[in-house]
Amino acid sequence: MYAHLRIYTVNKGMMEDWVKLFNEKLIPLLDQSGINVESTWINEEKSQFIWIRSYGNSLDDIEKKEAIFYGTDWWVENVDMVRGHLAHREIITITNKIEGKNRFNII
């Protein structure tokens, strides 16, 4: 499986609005695009929103599913509003496809 570990620094005072937007608008749109939200966290300071979204079994799945998501009418019309909540975004591509086995049995 290929996924993104995403760490968003949310603008001060906007975390509550961000979480509402994420739950009410972004999760349904991601689901429709074939992108799965695996888990979400907020740091103790309530300044960072950390989450993992997964795409499928190939890097091509990331490109295809993100094209669907970022091409939706809702996203195109609201991208500035959505990103206006965020001071910084860090996106790390991760996979569970590791050669051999380790103590966690990740293959």
Phi and psi in radians as a Rosetta constraint file:
Dihedral C 1 N 2 CA 2 C 2 CIRCULARHARMONIC -1.931 0.35
Dihedral N 2 CA 2 C 2 N 3 CIRCULARHARMONIC 2.458 0.35
Dihedral C 2 N 3 CA 3 C 3 CIRCULARHARMONIC -2.589 0.35
Dihedral N 3 CA 3 C 3 N 4 CIRCULARHARMONIC 2.969 0.35
Dihedral C 3 N 4 CA 4 C 4 CIRCULARHARMONIC -2.015 0.35
Dihedral N 4 CA 4 C 4 N 5 CIRCULARHARMONIC 2.274 0.35
Dihedral C 4 N 5 CA 5 C 5 CIRCULARHARMONIC -1.611 0.35
Dihedral N 5 CA 5 C 5 N 6 CIRCULARHARMONIC 2.072 0.35
Dihedral C 5 N 6 CA 6 C 6 CIRCULARHARMONIC -2.052 0.35
Dihedral N 6 CA 6 C 6 N 7 CIRCULARHARMONIC 2.291 0.35
Dihedral C 6 N 7 CA 7 C 7 CIRCULARHARMONIC -2.124 0.35
Dihedral N 7 CA 7 C 7 N 8 CIRCULARHARMONIC 1.968 0.35
Dihedral C 7 N 8 CA 8 C 8 CIRCULARHARMONIC -1.900 0.35
Dihedral N 8 CA 8 C 8 N 9 CIRCULARHARMONIC 2.214 0.35
Dihedral C 8 N 9 CA 9 C 9 CIRCULARHARMONIC -1.544 0.35
Dihedral N 9 CA 9 C 9 N 10 CIRCULARHARMONIC 2.046 0.35
Dihedral C 9 N 10 CA 10 C 10 CIRCULARHARMONIC -1.595 0.35
Dihedral N 10 CA 10 C 10 N 11 CIRCULARHARMONIC 2.416 0.35
Dihedral C 10 N 11 CA 11 C 11 CIRCULARHARMONIC -1.000 0.35
Dihedral N 11 CA 11 C 11 N 12 CIRCULARHARMONIC 2.514 0.35
Dihedral C 11 N 12 CA 12 C 12 CIRCULARHARMONIC -0.940 0.35
Dihedral N 12 CA 12 C 12 N 13 CIRCULARHARMONIC 2.302 0.35
Dihedral C 12 N 13 CA 13 C 13 CIRCULARHARMONIC 1.414 0.35
Dihedral N 13 CA 13 C 13 N 14 CIRCULARHARMONIC 0.053 0.35
Dihedral C 13 N 14 CA 14 C 14 CIRCULARHARMONIC -1.931 0.35
Dihedral N 14 CA 14 C 14 N 15 CIRCULARHARMONIC 0.044 0.35
Dihedral C 14 N 15 CA 15 C 15 CIRCULARHARMONIC -1.075 0.35
Dihedral N 15 CA 15 C 15 N 16 CIRCULARHARMONIC -0.781 0.35
Dihedral C 15 N 16 CA 16 C 16 CIRCULARHARMONIC -1.052 0.35
Dihedral N 16 CA 16 C 16 N 17 CIRCULARHARMONIC -0.784 0.35
Dihedral C 16 N 17 CA 17 C 17 CIRCULARHARMONIC -1.121 0.35
Dihedral N 17 CA 17 C 17 N 18 CIRCULARHARMONIC -0.687 0.35
Dihedral C 17 N 18 CA 18 C 18 CIRCULARHARMONIC -1.080 0.35
Dihedral N 18 CA 18 C 18 N 19 CIRCULARHARMONIC -0.823 0.35
Dihedral C 18 N 19 CA 19 C 19 CIRCULARHARMONIC -1.095 0.35
Dihedral N 19 CA 19 C 19 N 20 CIRCULARHARMONIC -0.707 0.35
Dihedral C 19 N 20 CA 20 C 20 CIRCULARHARMONIC -1.094 0.35
Dihedral N 20 CA 20 C 20 N 21 CIRCULARHARMONIC -0.829 0.35
Dihedral C 20 N 21 CA 21 C 21 CIRCULARHARMONIC -1.054 0.35
Dihedral N 21 CA 21 C 21 N 22 CIRCULARHARMONIC -0.776 0.35
Dihedral C 21 N 22 CA 22 C 22 CIRCULARHARMONIC -1.052 0.35
Dihedral N 22 CA 22 C 22 N 23 CIRCULARHARMONIC -0.857 0.35
Dihedral C 22 N 23 CA 23 C 23 CIRCULARHARMONIC -1.222 0.35
Dihedral N 23 CA 23 C 23 N 24 CIRCULARHARMONIC -0.730 0.35
Dihedral C 23 N 24 CA 24 C 24 CIRCULARHARMONIC -1.476 0.35
Dihedral N 24 CA 24 C 24 N 25 CIRCULARHARMONIC -0.568 0.35
Dihedral C 24 N 25 CA 25 C 25 CIRCULARHARMONIC -1.994 0.35
Dihedral N 25 CA 25 C 25 N 26 CIRCULARHARMONIC -0.852 0.35
Dihedral C 25 N 26 CA 26 C 26 CIRCULARHARMONIC -1.294 0.35
Dihedral N 26 CA 26 C 26 N 27 CIRCULARHARMONIC -0.759 0.35
Dihedral C 26 N 27 CA 27 C 27 CIRCULARHARMONIC -1.033 0.35
Dihedral N 27 CA 27 C 27 N 28 CIRCULARHARMONIC -0.842 0.35
Dihedral C 27 N 28 CA 28 C 28 CIRCULARHARMONIC -1.048 0.35
Dihedral N 28 CA 28 C 28 N 29 CIRCULARHARMONIC -0.673 0.35
Dihedral C 28 N 29 CA 29 C 29 CIRCULARHARMONIC -1.194 0.35
Dihedral N 29 CA 29 C 29 N 30 CIRCULARHARMONIC -0.703 0.35
Dihedral C 29 N 30 CA 30 C 30 CIRCULARHARMONIC -1.090 0.35
Dihedral N 30 CA 30 C 30 N 31 CIRCULARHARMONIC -0.785 0.35
Dihedral C 30 N 31 CA 31 C 31 CIRCULARHARMONIC -0.994 0.35
Dihedral N 31 CA 31 C 31 N 32 CIRCULARHARMONIC -0.799 0.35
Dihedral C 31 N 32 CA 32 C 32 CIRCULARHARMONIC -1.096 0.35
Dihedral N 32 CA 32 C 32 N 33 CIRCULARHARMONIC -0.458 0.35
Dihedral C 32 N 33 CA 33 C 33 CIRCULARHARMONIC -1.571 0.35
Dihedral N 33 CA 33 C 33 N 34 CIRCULARHARMONIC -0.013 0.35
Dihedral C 33 N 34 CA 34 C 34 CIRCULARHARMONIC 1.443 0.35
Dihedral N 34 CA 34 C 34 N 35 CIRCULARHARMONIC 0.270 0.35
Dihedral C 34 N 35 CA 35 C 35 CIRCULARHARMONIC -1.787 0.35
Dihedral N 35 CA 35 C 35 N 36 CIRCULARHARMONIC 2.178 0.35
Dihedral C 35 N 36 CA 36 C 36 CIRCULARHARMONIC -1.701 0.35
Dihedral N 36 CA 36 C 36 N 37 CIRCULARHARMONIC 2.269 0.35
Dihedral C 36 N 37 CA 37 C 37 CIRCULARHARMONIC -1.505 0.35
Dihedral N 37 CA 37 C 37 N 38 CIRCULARHARMONIC 1.956 0.35
Dihedral C 37 N 38 CA 38 C 38 CIRCULARHARMONIC -1.435 0.35
Dihedral N 38 CA 38 C 38 N 39 CIRCULARHARMONIC -0.729 0.35
Dihedral C 38 N 39 CA 39 C 39 CIRCULARHARMONIC -2.938 0.35
Dihedral N 39 CA 39 C 39 N 40 CIRCULARHARMONIC 2.774 0.35
Dihedral C 39 N 40 CA 40 C 40 CIRCULARHARMONIC -2.416 0.35
Dihedral N 40 CA 40 C 40 N 41 CIRCULARHARMONIC 2.638 0.35
Dihedral C 40 N 41 CA 41 C 41 CIRCULARHARMONIC -2.524 0.35
Dihedral N 41 CA 41 C 41 N 42 CIRCULARHARMONIC 2.776 0.35
Dihedral C 41 N 42 CA 42 C 42 CIRCULARHARMONIC -2.219 0.35
Dihedral N 42 CA 42 C 42 N 43 CIRCULARHARMONIC 2.357 0.35
Dihedral C 42 N 43 CA 43 C 43 CIRCULARHARMONIC -1.224 0.35
Dihedral N 43 CA 43 C 43 N 44 CIRCULARHARMONIC 2.902 0.35
Dihedral C 43 N 44 CA 44 C 44 CIRCULARHARMONIC -1.037 0.35
Dihedral N 44 CA 44 C 44 N 45 CIRCULARHARMONIC -0.591 0.35
Dihedral C 44 N 45 CA 45 C 45 CIRCULARHARMONIC -1.349 0.35
Dihedral N 45 CA 45 C 45 N 46 CIRCULARHARMONIC -0.121 0.35
Dihedral C 45 N 46 CA 46 C 46 CIRCULARHARMONIC 1.020 0.35
Dihedral N 46 CA 46 C 46 N 47 CIRCULARHARMONIC 0.645 0.35
Dihedral C 46 N 47 CA 47 C 47 CIRCULARHARMONIC -1.967 0.35
Dihedral N 47 CA 47 C 47 N 48 CIRCULARHARMONIC -0.293 0.35
Dihedral C 47 N 48 CA 48 C 48 CIRCULARHARMONIC -2.212 0.35
Dihedral N 48 CA 48 C 48 N 49 CIRCULARHARMONIC 2.408 0.35
Dihedral C 48 N 49 CA 49 C 49 CIRCULARHARMONIC -1.927 0.35
Dihedral N 49 CA 49 C 49 N 50 CIRCULARHARMONIC 2.065 0.35
Dihedral C 49 N 50 CA 50 C 50 CIRCULARHARMONIC -2.012 0.35
Dihedral N 50 CA 50 C 50 N 51 CIRCULARHARMONIC 2.306 0.35
Dihedral C 50 N 51 CA 51 C 51 CIRCULARHARMONIC -2.677 0.35
Dihedral N 51 CA 51 C 51 N 52 CIRCULARHARMONIC 2.815 0.35
Dihedral C 51 N 52 CA 52 C 52 CIRCULARHARMONIC -2.118 0.35
Dihedral N 52 CA 52 C 52 N 53 CIRCULARHARMONIC 2.268 0.35
Dihedral C 52 N 53 CA 53 C 53 CIRCULARHARMONIC -2.162 0.35
Dihedral N 53 CA 53 C 53 N 54 CIRCULARHARMONIC 2.379 0.35
Dihedral C 53 N 54 CA 54 C 54 CIRCULARHARMONIC -1.965 0.35
Dihedral N 54 CA 54 C 54 N 55 CIRCULARHARMONIC 2.723 0.35
Dihedral C 54 N 55 CA 55 C 55 CIRCULARHARMONIC -2.120 0.35
Dihedral N 55 CA 55 C 55 N 56 CIRCULARHARMONIC -0.663 0.35
Dihedral C 55 N 56 CA 56 C 56 CIRCULARHARMONIC 2.629 0.35
Dihedral N 56 CA 56 C 56 N 57 CIRCULARHARMONIC -2.771 0.35
Dihedral C 56 N 57 CA 57 C 57 CIRCULARHARMONIC -1.693 0.35
Dihedral N 57 CA 57 C 57 N 58 CIRCULARHARMONIC 0.104 0.35
Dihedral C 57 N 58 CA 58 C 58 CIRCULARHARMONIC -2.505 0.35
Dihedral N 58 CA 58 C 58 N 59 CIRCULARHARMONIC 2.758 0.35
Dihedral C 58 N 59 CA 59 C 59 CIRCULARHARMONIC -1.115 0.35
Dihedral N 59 CA 59 C 59 N 60 CIRCULARHARMONIC -0.522 0.35
Dihedral C 59 N 60 CA 60 C 60 CIRCULARHARMONIC -1.054 0.35
Dihedral N 60 CA 60 C 60 N 61 CIRCULARHARMONIC -0.565 0.35
Dihedral C 60 N 61 CA 61 C 61 CIRCULARHARMONIC -1.070 0.35
Dihedral N 61 CA 61 C 61 N 62 CIRCULARHARMONIC -0.628 0.35
Dihedral C 61 N 62 CA 62 C 62 CIRCULARHARMONIC -1.063 0.35
Dihedral N 62 CA 62 C 62 N 63 CIRCULARHARMONIC -0.897 0.35
Dihedral C 62 N 63 CA 63 C 63 CIRCULARHARMONIC -1.057 0.35
Dihedral N 63 CA 63 C 63 N 64 CIRCULARHARMONIC -0.801 0.35
Dihedral C 63 N 64 CA 64 C 64 CIRCULARHARMONIC -1.134 0.35
Dihedral N 64 CA 64 C 64 N 65 CIRCULARHARMONIC -0.836 0.35
Dihedral C 64 N 65 CA 65 C 65 CIRCULARHARMONIC -1.274 0.35
Dihedral N 65 CA 65 C 65 N 66 CIRCULARHARMONIC -0.594 0.35
Dihedral C 65 N 66 CA 66 C 66 CIRCULARHARMONIC -1.198 0.35
Dihedral N 66 CA 66 C 66 N 67 CIRCULARHARMONIC -0.603 0.35
Dihedral C 66 N 67 CA 67 C 67 CIRCULARHARMONIC -1.078 0.35
Dihedral N 67 CA 67 C 67 N 68 CIRCULARHARMONIC -0.705 0.35
Dihedral C 67 N 68 CA 68 C 68 CIRCULARHARMONIC -1.113 0.35
Dihedral N 68 CA 68 C 68 N 69 CIRCULARHARMONIC -0.880 0.35
Dihedral C 68 N 69 CA 69 C 69 CIRCULARHARMONIC -1.053 0.35
Dihedral N 69 CA 69 C 69 N 70 CIRCULARHARMONIC -0.934 0.35
Dihedral C 69 N 70 CA 70 C 70 CIRCULARHARMONIC -1.260 0.35
Dihedral N 70 CA 70 C 70 N 71 CIRCULARHARMONIC -0.201 0.35
Dihedral C 70 N 71 CA 71 C 71 CIRCULARHARMONIC -1.629 0.35
Dihedral N 71 CA 71 C 71 N 72 CIRCULARHARMONIC -0.069 0.35
Dihedral C 71 N 72 CA 72 C 72 CIRCULARHARMONIC -1.197 0.35
Dihedral N 72 CA 72 C 72 N 73 CIRCULARHARMONIC 2.607 0.35
Dihedral C 72 N 73 CA 73 C 73 CIRCULARHARMONIC -1.012 0.35
Dihedral N 73 CA 73 C 73 N 74 CIRCULARHARMONIC -0.744 0.35
Dihedral C 73 N 74 CA 74 C 74 CIRCULARHARMONIC -1.058 0.35
Dihedral N 74 CA 74 C 74 N 75 CIRCULARHARMONIC -0.797 0.35
Dihedral C 74 N 75 CA 75 C 75 CIRCULARHARMONIC -1.097 0.35
Dihedral N 75 CA 75 C 75 N 76 CIRCULARHARMONIC -0.817 0.35
Dihedral C 75 N 76 CA 76 C 76 CIRCULARHARMONIC -1.019 0.35
Dihedral N 76 CA 76 C 76 N 77 CIRCULARHARMONIC -0.705 0.35
Dihedral C 76 N 77 CA 77 C 77 CIRCULARHARMONIC -1.334 0.35
Dihedral N 77 CA 77 C 77 N 78 CIRCULARHARMONIC -0.377 0.35
Dihedral C 77 N 78 CA 78 C 78 CIRCULARHARMONIC -2.121 0.35
Dihedral N 78 CA 78 C 78 N 79 CIRCULARHARMONIC 0.066 0.35
Dihedral C 78 N 79 CA 79 C 79 CIRCULARHARMONIC -0.983 0.35
Dihedral N 79 CA 79 C 79 N 80 CIRCULARHARMONIC -0.739 0.35
Dihedral C 79 N 80 CA 80 C 80 CIRCULARHARMONIC -1.144 0.35
Dihedral N 80 CA 80 C 80 N 81 CIRCULARHARMONIC -0.693 0.35
Dihedral C 80 N 81 CA 81 C 81 CIRCULARHARMONIC -1.131 0.35
Dihedral N 81 CA 81 C 81 N 82 CIRCULARHARMONIC -0.779 0.35
Dihedral C 81 N 82 CA 82 C 82 CIRCULARHARMONIC -1.086 0.35
Dihedral N 82 CA 82 C 82 N 83 CIRCULARHARMONIC -0.916 0.35
Dihedral C 82 N 83 CA 83 C 83 CIRCULARHARMONIC -1.239 0.35
Dihedral N 83 CA 83 C 83 N 84 CIRCULARHARMONIC -0.295 0.35
Dihedral C 83 N 84 CA 84 C 84 CIRCULARHARMONIC -1.140 0.35
Dihedral N 84 CA 84 C 84 N 85 CIRCULARHARMONIC -0.289 0.35
Dihedral C 84 N 85 CA 85 C 85 CIRCULARHARMONIC -1.386 0.35
Dihedral N 85 CA 85 C 85 N 86 CIRCULARHARMONIC -0.273 0.35
Dihedral C 85 N 86 CA 86 C 86 CIRCULARHARMONIC -1.950 0.35
Dihedral N 86 CA 86 C 86 N 87 CIRCULARHARMONIC 2.302 0.35
Dihedral C 86 N 87 CA 87 C 87 CIRCULARHARMONIC -1.508 0.35
Dihedral N 87 CA 87 C 87 N 88 CIRCULARHARMONIC -0.530 0.35
Dihedral C 87 N 88 CA 88 C 88 CIRCULARHARMONIC -2.776 0.35
Dihedral N 88 CA 88 C 88 N 89 CIRCULARHARMONIC 2.549 0.35
Dihedral C 88 N 89 CA 89 C 89 CIRCULARHARMONIC -2.244 0.35
Dihedral N 89 CA 89 C 89 N 90 CIRCULARHARMONIC 2.293 0.35
Dihedral C 89 N 90 CA 90 C 90 CIRCULARHARMONIC -2.075 0.35
Dihedral N 90 CA 90 C 90 N 91 CIRCULARHARMONIC 2.239 0.35
Dihedral C 90 N 91 CA 91 C 91 CIRCULARHARMONIC -2.203 0.35
Dihedral N 91 CA 91 C 91 N 92 CIRCULARHARMONIC 2.126 0.35
Dihedral C 91 N 92 CA 92 C 92 CIRCULARHARMONIC -2.097 0.35
Dihedral N 92 CA 92 C 92 N 93 CIRCULARHARMONIC 2.148 0.35
Dihedral C 92 N 93 CA 93 C 93 CIRCULARHARMONIC -1.374 0.35
Dihedral N 93 CA 93 C 93 N 94 CIRCULARHARMONIC 2.251 0.35
Dihedral C 93 N 94 CA 94 C 94 CIRCULARHARMONIC -2.245 0.35
Dihedral N 94 CA 94 C 94 N 95 CIRCULARHARMONIC 2.770 0.35
Dihedral C 94 N 95 CA 95 C 95 CIRCULARHARMONIC -2.547 0.35
Dihedral N 95 CA 95 C 95 N 96 CIRCULARHARMONIC 2.733 0.35
Dihedral C 95 N 96 CA 96 C 96 CIRCULARHARMONIC -1.796 0.35
Dihedral N 96 CA 96 C 96 N 97 CIRCULARHARMONIC 0.221 0.35
Dihedral C 96 N 97 CA 97 C 97 CIRCULARHARMONIC -1.575 0.35
Dihedral N 97 CA 97 C 97 N 98 CIRCULARHARMONIC 1.544 0.35
Dihedral C 97 N 98 CA 98 C 98 CIRCULARHARMONIC -1.994 0.35
Dihedral N 98 CA 98 C 98 N 99 CIRCULARHARMONIC 2.346 0.35
Dihedral C 98 N 99 CA 99 C 99 CIRCULARHARMONIC -1.063 0.35
Dihedral N 99 CA 99 C 99 N 100 CIRCULARHARMONIC 2.326 0.35
Dihedral C 99 N 100 CA 100 C 100 CIRCULARHARMONIC 1.281 0.35
Dihedral N 100 CA 100 C 100 N 101 CIRCULARHARMONIC -2.943 0.35
Dihedral C 100 N 101 CA 101 C 101 CIRCULARHARMONIC -2.079 0.35
Dihedral N 101 CA 101 C 101 N 102 CIRCULARHARMONIC 2.649 0.35
Dihedral C 101 N 102 CA 102 C 102 CIRCULARHARMONIC -2.215 0.35
Dihedral N 102 CA 102 C 102 N 103 CIRCULARHARMONIC -3.003 0.35
Dihedral C 102 N 103 CA 103 C 103 CIRCULARHARMONIC -1.137 0.35
Dihedral N 103 CA 103 C 103 N 104 CIRCULARHARMONIC -0.264 0.35
Dihedral C 103 N 104 CA 104 C 104 CIRCULARHARMONIC -1.667 0.35
Dihedral N 104 CA 104 C 104 N 105 CIRCULARHARMONIC 0.007 0.35
Dihedral C 104 N 105 CA 105 C 105 CIRCULARHARMONIC 0.988 0.35
Dihedral N 105 CA 105 C 105 N 106 CIRCULARHARMONIC 0.640 0.35
Dihedral C 105 N 106 CA 106 C 106 CIRCULARHARMONIC -1.441 0.35
Dihedral N 106 CA 106 C 106 N 107 CIRCULARHARMONIC 2.197 0.35
